[in-house]
Amino acid sequence: MIKNIFIFIALLCNIKNMASSYETSYENTKLAGMEVTIYKQNPTPSGITFLLTGGNTNVKQYQYLTNALLGQKQWVIGFYINILWPFKDNHVTNAGHVVDIFDAFREEYPDILVAEYNIVGHSAGDKIALMLTAKYDSHRVNTIIALDPVDQNPPVFTNSNNGDDNLSLMDTNSTIVLTQSEGGLGISTKHNAEAINRANPSATKLVMHEGAGHMSYTENNGGFMGWLMGWGTIKGNKAAKAGAEDLIRQFIFA
């Protein structure tokens, strides 16, 4: 009996040690002058993924995506995308910030010998991700999972009025997965994931999330903004979140 008690206590200690060895930590800090949230899970991750938010959407609204990335042994750098400032060249400016943040991260953590990064984004964050692989940091972007990208204000991949000036994804070496929801108020079908995929058919993989609203990829489905844009169905929104997690497990590796 006493022997069994000791075995039980030893098992409990073992379980506690295992749990602590996978403890998640995060830090709100500045890199290259920009505010970011850095997440990691012990043991030390071996890959790096940016989480680029939808326009003016808190990083915490994507916690389930962060958890999925941590499960894939990723450092996660959460970067809040402010689409209201600067007024001019907003997406270009934010793309430059991502490049600078990655350089600063590598300087801050010189023992992490990772020369490439992945991006999981939503909405405007997706557009910035695609701009990075198309033009601004093409040799270092490994995988992009773009959740319901919006190429507007101005369009740079789907401008039908001046197609010759469009950025192309056809020559990129990145793996690019685009998801398409039912859209929402203010999102043109001429500049959504399907339109980007049509312009770059062999360079992108399109995944349809039927019944999902544009803000379904956030924790609370966008709250009031999600309601205003179009909620989607409960089933569709739930499936979109699960689908996003599955794509992370399928395409992002340490």
N, C-alpha and C positions, 0 to 999 in steps of 0.2 A: 504493500500500500504506500509506504513512505517513498519507495523507489519510484512508483508511478507519479507521485506528487512532484518529485524532483525532475522527472522527465517532462511533465507538463509545464513546469516553470521554465525549463530550458527552452522548450518550444516557443513559449510566449516571448522570451528574450530574443530568440532568433527572429521571430516575426517582427518585433519592434526594431531590431537592427536592420532588417531588410527594408522596412518602411522608411527609416531615417536615411538609408543609403540612396533612396529615390526622392529625397525631399526637394521640393521646388522653391526657388528663391527668385525675387525680382528686385530691380533697382530703377528708380526714376532718376535720370541723370542727364547730362548734356554731352553730346559728341559733336564736334565741329560747330559748336554754338547752337545746336538744335536740341530741343527736349525730346528724349526718347525713353522708352521703358524696355529694359533688358531682362529677359526671362532665361533661366537655366534650370536644369534638373540634374542633380548628382546621380551617377558619376558624370564628370564633365562631358558635355555634348561634343560631337565631332563634325557638325555641320552648322551653317548659318542661314537663317531665313528671315527676311524682312516681312513684317505684317503691315501693309499700307492700307489705311482705313478708307472708307468712303468719305466723301466731303464733309468735314466738320462733324465727324462721328467719333466718339470716344473709343480709345483702344480697348477699354474694358468691355465694350459691346461685342468683342470677338474672342472672349475668353475660351470658348469651346474650341476655336481654331488654334489658339495658343496651346491648349492642352494636347490637342492632336499632334502638333508640331513637336512639343516636348517629348511625346511618346516616340517620335522618330529621331530622337537624339539630336535635336536642333537647339542652338542658341536662337532665341527669338528676339528680334529688334522691332518693337512696336513703334511706329511713326505716324503721328496724327497729321492728316492732310487737311490743311486749311485752304479751302478754295476761294476764300474771300480776300486773302492777302498773300502775295502782292496782286494788285489788279491786273497788271500787265505780265504776260508770259508766265502765268502761274504754274502751269504743268512743267514747263521747261525748268523753272526755278526749283521746283520740288524734285525733279529728276536729278538736278545738280546736287541738291541736299543729300539724296540717297548715296550718291557716289562719295561725297565728302564724309558722310557718317560711316560708311564701310571702311574707308581709309583710316579714319580716326579710331574705329573699333579695333582694327588690326594693330595700330600703334599702342592702344591701351592694353591689349592682350597679345603680346608678341609670341607667346607660346602656342597660340592657336594657328597652326599651319594650314589655313584654309584660304585659297586664293579666289574662290568663287562663292556666290551666294544664290539662294532661291528667293522667290517673292510669292507670297500669297496676298492678293489684294481684293478690294471690293470697289466697284463703281469707278470713281475718279482715281482711286489708288491703282486700279487696273491699267488705266490709260497711261499713268506714269510708269508702271512696270513695263508695259509694251514699248514705250518710248525709250526706256533704258536699253532694252535688248536690240531695238531697231537702230539706235543712233548713239546714245550717250555712254553706254558701258557694255557694249555688245560682247566683248571677250570675257566678261566676268559673270554674266547672268546665266545660271545653269537651268533652272526650271521655274516656270511661271504658272501659277494657278490663278486665273482671273475670274472672279465671281461676279458675273453680270456686268461686264465692262461697259462704260459709256464714253464714246468718242465724240464729245461735243465741246463747244465753247473754247476754242474752235476745233472742228474735226481735223485730225492729222493723218488718219488712216483711211477714212471713208468720205473724203471730200469729192463729191461727184462733179462739182463745178470746176475743179482744177485738179483732176486726178494725177497729173504728171508730178505734182508737188507732194503727193501723199508719201508718208513713210511706208516702207515695205518690211514685212517680216519674213519674206521668202528666202533671204540669204542668212538668216540668223541660225546659230547652232543651238539655241535654247529649245528645250521642250516646252511647248505652250499649250495649255488646256484652257478653253473658254467655256464658261457656263452661261446659259440663257434662261432667264426666268420669263414670266408673263409680262415683264416690264412694269411701267408705272407712269404716273402723270409727269409729263415733261421729258420723257425719254423717247427719242425718235427711233423708229424701226430702221431708219437709214443709217444709224450710227451705233447700233447695238452689237452684241456678240456675233449674231448671224451675219451682219454686214461686214464685220472685221474678218470673219471666217471666209466669206465669199471673196474678199479681196486677197486673202492669203490662204488658199485652200489646202495646200500640201504642208504648210508650215504650222497650222493650228488644228487642234482637235476640238470639236464642238460637242458639248454635253447639254442636253435639254433638261430643264427642271420645270416640268409642267405643273401648273397650279400654284407656283410660288410667286410671291411678290418680290419686288426689287430689294426691299429691306429685310427679306426673310433670312439673310445671312448674318443678321445681328441677333444678339441675345433676346431682345424684346420685340423683334420684328419691326423695329424702327419707331415704336411708340406712336405718338401723334403724327410724326412725319410719315411713318409707314402707312397709317390709316389714310392720310391725305393722298399719298401716291397710289395706293391700292394695296390692300392687305395680302391678297392671295388667299388660298384656303388653308385651314389648319393642317390638313394632311399634306398639302403641297409644300408649305413652309417647313414643316418637320422633315419631309423627305429631302428638301434642298440642303438643310443643315447636315443631315446624315450623309448626303451625297458629297458635300464639301469635305467632310472628314474622310470619307472613303478615297477621294482623290488625293488627299495628303498622304494617306497610307500607301497609295499605289504609285505615286510619282516622286515623292520626296524621301530621300534616303540620307543616311549619315555618310 
